[in-house]
C-alpha cells in the first residue's frame, strides 16, 4: 500500500516536471521574440537606432536557449528510447 | 506464513530483502532521472536570460515599487522553501535536478536567485545585462566543455564567450572602454566559474564578482571625470 502511494507520488512529480519543462523552453523564446518585435516596432519603423541593443539581446537569448533546448529534448528522447528497449528486454 | 509462525531470523531476512528491493528500485529510478536532470539543469540556467524582461517595465511611480517588491518577495519565498527543505520538513525528492552536495546546504537556484535580485536592486542595467547573460550561458557552456574537453579548455571557452557578451552589451561605449570592460569581465567570469567554493555557489559568484569589478572600474573613471557607462540597451515601454 505504502509502495503504491510512493509510486503515485513519484508519477505526480514526473508529471509536474513534464508540465514545467515547456515553461522553461517557451518563456525565453517568447521573451526573445518580444525583444525582436520591440526593436522592429519602436526601432526600425520609427528609424531609431537606440533599439538595436534589443535585437542583439533577443538574438542572444533565442540562439542560446534553442541550442540548450534541442539537447534537452534529445536527452528526453534518448531516455524514452532506452526505457522502451529495457521494457522490451523485460518482456 | 502466519506472523506467529515466523521466527525472528525469517522476519529479519524478509525485511532485509524488502529494503534491498526498494533501494535497488529507487537507485534505478534516480539513475534514469539523472540523464535528463543534467540537461534540465542546463535549460534552467539558460531560462534565466529571460529575466531581462524586468527592464521593459518602466521605473516610474508604482511600477518601480511593484517591480522591486515582486523580486524581493520571490527571493523571500525561495529562502523559506530552502529553509524548510534543509530542515527536512520538505523532502529532497520534491526537488528535481538537485545535486547530491546540495542536500544539506542551500541549493544552486537560491544562490542564482539571490545574485539576480542583488544585481537588479543595486547595479545599473549596463552592468547587469552582461553579468546575467554570463550566468545564464557561460555556466552550462563551461560545464559541458569541462566534461568533454577538460578544465583548461572550459576556462578558455568561458573567457572567450564572456568577452563576446561584454563586448556586444557595451557596444555603444568607446573602443578602449569595451576592451577594458570585456577583458576584466571575461577574466572574472572564467575565474568565478572555475573556482569552486564550499559555501558560496558559483551561480552567485558568476553574477556578483564581475558586477562588482565593473562597478569599481566605472567609479574609478567617474572619479577622474570620465563616464564610461554607455546608454542603456533595453528601453522601457
Interface residues (C-beta under 8 A of the other chain):
Chain A: X3 X10 X13 X17 X20 X21 X24 X25 X27 X28 X30 X31 X32 X34 X35 X38 X42 X50 X51 X53 X54 X56 X57 X60 X61 X64 X65 X68 X69 X71 X72 X75 X76 X78 X79 X82 X83
Chain B: X22 X29 X32 X35 X36 X38 X39 X40 X42 X43 X44 X45 X46 X47 X49 X50 X52 X53 X56 X93 X94 X96 X129 X133 X136 X137 X140 X165 X168 X169 X171 X172 X231 X232 X233 X234 X235
